[in-house]
């Protein structure tokens, strides 16, 4: 584990700027909630700010820059929220990957998705009386949000989920995030594997991947990129992080996107630049 505390990304910007400028291929992996957009009370209200969208579009159009938006949201929801074409979208923590040409790779079979429908019905029946609880069906994943639930119910929610999963003989597992529990297929795939899957089609020479994320699920990607790229944790940490640097909030992420854009544009306009 690295020494804490992490350094702020902009403290060592000169060195990072040079790496961004010299990279033949720059991959920006960006989490959505809590990274590109602030966390809100209900997930459907987390729209991508127009300024962020403009930064993404300008970066996308620069030579040698590749954008990947990676999230626990469903692929369809993520694409709709961000609304930027010709980039890579990764939904459900890596279980769905859509390339810029619209091809979609799904890690989970439709049979497993049907199983989750049954689990979802059982869980909803058991927890529907809890005020403020929110169920989000995302294809191969069920998210149970409790941000708007009274604390007196906090212990009951994971208890019900664990009891339900006992019936499925390790075919499904429970994970937790910021005020959310998720039921996911018990497969060895996560955001880190998605990053590895995407990068393996590119030569490692001259490749610089940078990953920005704010939650426990992003730690898998931080570990995959250790020694290969730059990892950045966003926000206040509630656990030790494997990241190289940190940024305070989505506003600083916007500033980072702007700086990347300026550095790459200046490099592309230099005489003899490739």
C-alpha positions in Angstrom: 0.0 0.0 0.0 1.3 3.5 -0.8 2.1 6.0 1.8 -0.7 8.4 2.7 -1.7 11.1 2.1 -1.9 11.3 -1.6 -0.6 14.3 -3.5 -2.8 16.7 -5.2 -2.6 16.1 -9.0 -1.9 19.8 -9.8 1.0 19.9 -7.3 3.2 17.9 -9.7 1.5 19.2 -12.8 4.7 20.0 -14.8 5.8 16.4 -14.8 2.3 15.1 -15.6 1.9 17.7 -18.3 5.1 16.5 -20.0 3.8 12.9 -19.9 0.5 13.9 -21.4 2.2 15.9 -24.1 4.6 13.2 -25.1 2.1 10.3 -25.0 1.5 8.9 -28.5 -1.9 7.6 -27.4 -3.6 9.2 -24.3 -6.5 7.2 -22.8 -8.7 9.1 -20.4 -10.9 6.7 -18.3 -13.5 8.8 -16.5 -16.0 7.6 -13.9 -19.3 9.4 -14.0 -21.1 10.0 -10.7 -18.9 11.9 -8.3 -16.2 12.4 -11.0 -17.7 14.1 -14.0 -20.9 15.1 -12.1 -21.6 15.7 -8.4 -23.4 13.0 -6.4 -27.1 13.8 -6.1 -30.0 12.5 -4.1 -31.5 10.5 -7.0 -29.4 8.9 -9.7 -31.7 10.0 -12.5 -31.0 13.7 -11.6 -27.2 13.4 -12.3 -27.0 15.1 -15.6 -23.6 15.8 -17.3 -22.9 19.5 -17.1 -22.8 21.2 -20.5 -19.2 22.5 -19.9 -18.0 19.0 -19.2 -19.6 17.8 -22.4 -17.8 20.5 -24.4 -14.5 19.5 -22.8 -15.1 15.8 -23.7 -16.0 16.7 -27.3 -12.9 18.8 -27.8 -10.7 16.1 -26.3 -12.3 13.5 -28.5 -11.5 15.5 -31.6 -7.8 15.8 -30.8 -5.4 13.3 -32.5 -4.2 10.4 -30.3 -6.8 11.1 -27.5 -9.3 8.3 -26.6 -12.1 8.8 -24.1 -13.7 6.1 -22.0 -16.6 6.8 -19.7 -16.8 4.0 -17.1 -19.6 3.6 -14.6 -21.8 1.4 -12.5 -24.7 2.8 -14.4 -26.3 0.7 -17.2 -24.8 1.3 -20.6 -27.9 2.8 -22.0 -28.4 5.2 -19.1 -24.7 6.2 -19.2 -24.8 6.9 -22.9 -27.9 9.0 -22.5 -26.6 11.0 -19.6 -23.3 11.9 -21.2 -24.5 12.3 -24.7 -21.1 12.4 -26.5 -20.8 10.3 -29.6 -17.8 8.3 -30.9 -16.3 7.4 -27.6 -16.1 4.2 -25.5 -18.8 3.6 -22.9 -18.4 1.0 -20.1 -21.5 0.2 -18.1 -22.3 -1.9 -15.0 -18.7 -1.8 -13.7 -17.3 -3.3 -16.8 -20.0 -5.9 -17.6 -21.0 -4.0 -20.8 -18.5 -2.3 -23.2 -19.6 -0.3 -26.2 -17.0 0.8 -28.8 -17.3 4.1 -30.7 -18.9 2.2 -33.7 -21.8 1.0 -31.5 -20.6 -2.6 -31.1 -21.5 -3.9 -27.6 -19.7 -6.6 -25.6 -21.7 -8.2 -22.8 -20.0 -10.3 -20.1 -23.2 -11.8 -18.6 -25.6 -14.1 -20.4 -29.3 -13.3 -20.8 -30.2 -16.3 -18.6 -28.4 -14.7 -15.7 -30.3 -11.5 -16.3 -33.5 -13.4 -16.0 -32.4 -14.8 -12.7 -31.8 -11.3 -11.5 -35.4 -10.4 -12.4 -36.6 -13.0 -9.8 -34.1 -11.8 -7.2 -35.3 -8.2 -7.8 -38.9 -9.1 -7.3 -38.2 -10.9 -4.0 -36.0 -8.1 -2.7 -38.6 -5.4 -3.6 -41.3 -7.3 -1.9 -39.2 -7.6 1.3 -38.1 -3.9 1.4 -40.9 -2.0 -0.3 -42.3 -0.7 3.0 -39.0 1.2 3.7 -39.6 5.0 3.0 -37.1 6.5 0.5 -35.6 3.3 -0.7 -34.9 3.2 -4.5 -34.4 0.1 -6.7 -32.5 0.6 -9.9 -32.6 -2.3 -12.4 -29.6 -2.1 -14.7 -29.8 -5.3 -16.7 -27.1 -7.6 -15.1 -27.0 -5.6 -11.8 -29.6 -4.4 -9.3 -28.8 -1.3 -7.3 -30.6 -0.6 -4.0 -30.1 3.1 -3.1 -30.7 4.2 0.5 -29.4 7.8 0.5 -32.9 9.0 1.3 -33.7 6.3 3.9 -33.8 6.8 7.6 -30.8 5.4 9.5 -33.1 3.1 11.6 -33.5 0.9 8.4 -29.8 0.8 7.4 -29.1 -2.6 9.0 -32.2 -4.3 7.6 -31.3 -3.6 3.9 -28.1 -5.7 3.7 -29.6 -8.3 5.9 -32.5 -8.9 3.4 -30.1 -8.9 0.5 -27.8 -11.5 2.1 -30.7 -13.7 3.0 -32.0 -13.6 -0.6 -28.5 -14.4 -2.1 -28.1 -17.5 0.1 -30.7 -19.2 -2.1 -28.6 -18.7 -5.2 -25.5 -20.8 -4.2 -22.8 -18.2 -4.9 -24.1 -17.3 -8.4 -24.6 -13.7 -7.2 -22.8 -11.4 -4.8 -23.4 -8.2 -2.9 -21.2 -5.1 -3.2 -21.5 -1.7 -1.7 -20.8 1.9 -2.8 -21.8 5.4 -1.8 -25.2 4.9 -0.1 -25.9 2.0 -2.4 -25.9 -1.8 -2.2 -25.6 -3.8 -5.4 -26.4 -7.4 -6.4 -24.0 -8.4 -9.2 -23.2 -11.7 -11.0 -20.4 -13.5 -9.2 -18.0 -13.3 -12.2 -14.4 -12.2 -12.1 -14.9 -9.0 -14.0 -14.7 -5.4 -12.8 -13.6 -1.9 -13.9 -10.0 -3.0 -13.8 -10.6 -5.9 -16.1 -12.6 -3.5 -18.5 -9.6 -1.2 -18.5 -7.3 -4.1 -19.4 -9.7 -5.4 -22.1 -9.7 -1.9 -23.8 -6.0 -1.3 -23.6 -4.9 -4.7 -24.9 -5.8 -3.7 -28.5 -3.3 -0.8 -28.4 0.6 -1.1 -28.4 2.0 -0.3 -25.0 4.8 1.9 -26.4 3.8 5.5 -26.2 0.6 4.7 -24.3 -0.5 6.8 -21.3 -3.7 5.7 -19.5 -5.2 8.1 -16.9 -8.0 6.9 -14.7 -10.2 9.2 -12.6 -12.7 7.8 -10.1 -14.3 8.4 -6.7 -15.5 5.1 -5.3 -14.3 1.7 -4.0 -15.2 0.1 -7.4 -12.5 2.3 -9.1 -9.8 0.8 -6.9 -9.6 -2.3 -9.2 -8.7 0.0 -12.1 -6.2 1.9 -10.0 -4.4 -1.4 -9.3 -4.4 -2.5 -12.9 -2.8 0.8 -13.9 -0.1 0.9 -11.2 3.2 1.5 -12.9 1.5 1.8 -16.3 -0.3 5.1 -16.1 -1.8 7.7 -13.7 -4.7 7.1 -11.3 -6.6 9.9 -9.5 -9.0 9.6 -6.7 -11.8 12.2 -6.6 -13.3 13.6 -3.4 -12.9 12.9 0.3 -11.6 9.4 1.0 -13.5 7.0 3.3 -10.9 4.2 2.8 -7.2 3.8 1.9 -6.8 4.3 -1.9 -4.4 2.7 -4.4 -4.5 5.9 -6.5 -1.4 8.0 -7.3 -3.0 11.4 -6.8 -6.2 13.1 -5.8 -8.5 15.9 -6.9 -11.0 17.5 -4.6 -14.2 17.4 -6.6 -15.8 17.4 -10.1 -15.0 21.1 -10.5 -11.3 20.2 -10.3 -11.9 17.3 -12.8 -13.3 20.0 -15.2 -10.1 21.9 -14.7 -8.0 18.8 -15.4 -10.0 18.1 -18.6 -9.3 21.7 -19.8 -5.6 21.4 -19.0 -5.4 18.1 -20.9 -7.1 19.7 -23.9 -4.7 22.7 -23.9 -1.6 20.5 -23.6 -2.6 18.1 -26.4 -3.8 20.9 -28.7 -0.5 22.8 -28.2 1.4 19.6 -29.0 -0.6 18.9 -32.1 0.0 22.4 -33.4 3.7 22.3 -33.0 5.7 21.9 -36.2 6.7 18.3 -36.8 4.2 17.0 -34.2 2.7 13.6 -34.8 
